[in-house]
């Protein structure tokens, strides 16, 4: 009974903690990763922060030491030294070496983001002013039509308890977990960008061009994103909601869509 009461409180007051991946108030870090790509992005960020902190501390120490020891009172006669070969070699080779170290995981992550691994499902998403539409072309009904629907933001006055303002939609994009999904992104009018932080995806939607990216979601959940390319007056009102479900539930959802 106590556990059910705790779950009810969490669901009502903190809906994004247990059931969805969405921005939190005063959030500074990343959202919890749900894909291997996002895990790689977070790990790369942490690795880079190590170098940034070391370099920042070193440069701050050098500047402070210079201001302290080489001020006018301690050195009334300025130094005539114009250059030093050794120190110039050091401050040229050291940053180059650091960049080479950083380049290895960076290029590895970039190639992983572009790789499409034998997708089991293909979903086409199309950006409009100002909503998204999705098409599952792998499945055809009796009329030889694929599954296609539009996804509009739910107005604030129609939100139910626990739903997130400016992030909820009437029709979510549903995909199975632990399955390679190819996402084809385009636009019908102007530039848009399909971005979901927890999935590590930000793919530009360009009219007349098909961009593709891959998804491999490791856990069930609801993942929120938004258009990340300024596309007009209602740019902030075309959210993205991806619902990752188990494979049996996904099959049931596909069957219900085909029978509509």
C-alpha positions in Angstrom: 0.0 0.0 0.0 2.8 2.4 0.9 4.6 1.6 -2.4 1.5 2.4 -4.4 1.1 5.6 -2.5 4.7 6.6 -3.3 4.3 5.8 -6.9 1.1 7.9 -7.1 2.9 10.9 -5.5 5.8 10.5 -7.9 3.5 10.2 -10.9 1.5 13.3 -10.0 4.2 15.7 -8.8 7.3 14.4 -10.7 6.0 12.6 -13.8 9.3 12.9 -15.6 11.3 11.1 -12.9 10.0 7.6 -13.4 8.1 7.5 -16.6 9.7 9.8 -19.1 12.9 11.6 -20.2 12.2 15.3 -20.3 14.0 18.5 -19.1 13.9 19.1 -15.4 13.8 22.4 -13.5 17.2 24.0 -13.1 18.8 21.0 -15.0 22.5 21.5 -15.8 23.6 18.1 -17.0 22.5 15.8 -19.7 19.3 13.7 -19.6 19.8 10.0 -18.9 21.0 8.3 -22.0 18.8 5.7 -23.7 20.9 4.8 -26.7 24.6 3.8 -27.1 25.2 7.0 -29.1 24.0 9.2 -26.3 26.2 7.2 -23.9 29.1 7.9 -26.2 28.3 11.6 -26.3 28.2 11.9 -22.5 31.5 10.0 -22.1 33.2 12.2 -24.7 31.9 15.3 -22.9 33.3 14.0 -19.6 36.7 13.2 -21.2 36.9 16.7 -22.8 36.0 18.3 -19.5 39.1 16.7 -18.0 41.3 18.4 -20.5 39.4 21.7 -20.2 39.8 21.8 -16.5 43.5 20.9 -16.6 44.2 23.6 -19.2 42.1 26.2 -17.5 43.8 25.6 -14.1 47.3 25.7 -15.8 46.6 28.9 -17.8 45.0 30.6 -14.7 48.1 29.7 -12.7 50.4 31.0 -15.3 48.6 34.3 -15.6 48.4 34.8 -11.8 52.1 33.9 -11.5 53.0 36.4 -14.2 50.9 39.2 -12.7 52.4 38.5 -9.2 56.1 38.2 -10.1 56.4 40.5 -13.1 54.7 43.7 -12.0 56.3 47.1 -12.1 57.3 47.3 -8.5 59.3 44.0 -8.6 60.7 44.6 -12.1 61.4 48.3 -12.7 63.6 47.3 -15.6 61.6 45.3 -18.1 63.1 42.1 -19.6 64.6 42.3 -23.1 63.8 38.7 -23.8 61.9 38.5 -27.1 61.4 34.7 -27.7 62.5 31.3 -26.5 62.8 28.4 -29.0 62.3 25.6 -26.4 59.1 27.1 -24.9 57.6 27.8 -28.3 58.2 24.2 -29.3 56.6 23.0 -26.1 53.5 25.2 -26.4 53.1 24.1 -30.1 53.6 20.3 -29.7 51.6 19.9 -26.4 48.3 21.3 -27.8 48.8 19.3 -31.0 49.3 16.2 -28.9 46.2 16.9 -26.8 44.1 17.4 -30.0 45.3 14.1 -31.4 44.2 12.4 -28.1 40.8 14.0 -28.4 40.4 13.2 -32.1 40.4 9.4 -31.5 37.2 9.1 -29.6 35.6 12.1 -31.5 36.0 10.5 -34.9 35.0 7.1 -33.5 31.7 8.7 -32.2 31.1 10.5 -35.5 31.4 7.4 -37.6 29.2 5.5 -35.1 26.5 8.2 -35.5 26.5 7.9 -39.3 26.5 4.2 -39.4 23.2 2.5 -40.3 23.2 -1.2 -39.1 20.8 -3.4 -41.1 17.6 -1.6 -39.9 14.7 -3.8 -39.0 12.3 -0.9 -39.2 12.2 2.3 -41.2 10.3 5.4 -40.0 10.0 8.5 -42.1 9.4 11.8 -40.3 8.4 14.9 -42.1 8.5 18.4 -40.6 5.7 20.9 -41.3 4.8 24.3 -40.1 4.2 23.4 -37.3 3.8 19.8 -36.6 5.5 16.4 -37.4 4.1 13.6 -39.4 5.3 9.9 -39.3 5.1 7.1 -41.8 5.9 3.4 -41.3 6.4 2.3 -44.9 7.3 -1.3 -43.9 3.7 -2.2 -43.1 0.8 -2.1 -45.6 -2.9 -2.6 -44.8 -5.5 -4.3 -47.0 -5.7 -1.2 -49.2 -2.0 -1.3 -49.8 -1.5 1.8 -47.7 1.3 2.4 -45.2 0.8 3.6 -41.6 0.9 7.4 -41.6 -0.3 10.0 -39.1 0.3 13.5 -37.9 1.6 14.5 -34.5 0.3 17.8 -33.1 1.2 19.4 -29.7 -1.6 19.2 -27.2 -2.8 22.7 -26.2 -2.3 23.8 -22.6 -6.0 23.9 -21.9 -6.4 20.2 -23.0 -3.6 18.8 -20.9 -4.4 16.1 -18.3 -2.8 15.8 -14.9 0.8 14.8 -15.1 1.3 15.8 -18.8 4.1 18.2 -19.6 3.3 21.6 -21.0 4.5 22.3 -24.5 5.9 18.8 -24.8 2.9 16.5 -25.1 1.5 15.4 -28.5 -1.7 13.6 -29.6 0.1 10.9 -31.5 3.5 9.6 -30.4 6.1 8.0 -32.5 6.2 4.4 -31.3 9.3 2.2 -31.7 10.4 -1.1 -30.2 13.4 -1.4 -27.8 16.6 -3.2 -28.6 15.9 -3.0 -32.3 17.8 -1.1 -35.1 15.5 1.6 -36.5 16.3 3.7 -39.5 14.9 7.2 -39.3 14.5 9.2 -42.5 14.0 12.9 -41.9 12.8 15.5 -44.3 10.6 18.7 -44.4 7.6 19.8 -46.4 8.1 23.5 -46.3 11.0 25.1 -44.5 14.0 23.9 -42.5 13.2 21.9 -39.3 15.4 19.7 -37.0 14.3 16.5 -35.4 16.0 16.4 -32.0 15.6 14.2 -28.9 18.3 14.7 -26.2 18.0 11.4 -24.4 18.4 9.5 -27.7 21.4 11.6 -28.8 19.8 12.6 -32.1 19.6 15.9 -33.8 18.9 15.5 -37.5 18.1 18.4 -39.9 14.9 18.2 -41.9 15.5 19.9 -45.2 12.9 20.3 -48.0 13.7 18.2 -51.0 16.4 16.2 -49.2 16.3 12.9 -47.2 18.6 12.7 -44.2 18.9 9.5 -42.3 20.0 8.4 -38.9 19.7 5.3 -36.7 18.1 4.5 -33.4 18.8 1.7 -31.0 16.8 2.4 -27.8 18.0 0.2 -24.9 15.1 0.8 -22.4 11.4 1.4 -22.5 10.2 4.9 -21.8 8.8 8.1 -23.2 11.4 10.5 -24.7 10.7 14.2 -25.3 12.3 16.5 -27.8 11.6 19.6 -29.9 12.3 21.1 -33.2 15.8 22.6 -33.0 15.8 24.8 -36.1 14.0 28.1 -36.0 11.2 27.5 -38.5 8.7 30.3 -38.0 6.3 31.8 -35.5 5.2 28.5 -34.0 8.7 27.0 -33.9 8.4 26.4 -30.1 5.1 24.5 -30.5 6.1 21.4 -32.4 7.4 18.9 -29.8 8.6 15.4 -30.5 7.6 12.4 -28.4 9.1 9.0 -28.9 7.6 6.1 -27.0 9.8 3.0 -26.8 7.9 -0.2 -26.0 8.6 -3.9 -25.9 8.5 -5.8 -29.1 5.1 -7.6 -28.3 3.6 -4.2 -27.4 4.9 -2.7 -30.6 3.4 -5.6 -32.7 0.1 -5.0 -31.0 0.3 -1.3 -31.8 1.1 -1.9 -35.4 -1.8 -4.3 -35.7 -4.2 -1.8 -34.3 -2.9 0.8 -36.7 -3.3 -1.5 -39.7 -6.9 -2.3 -38.6 -8.0 1.4 -38.3 
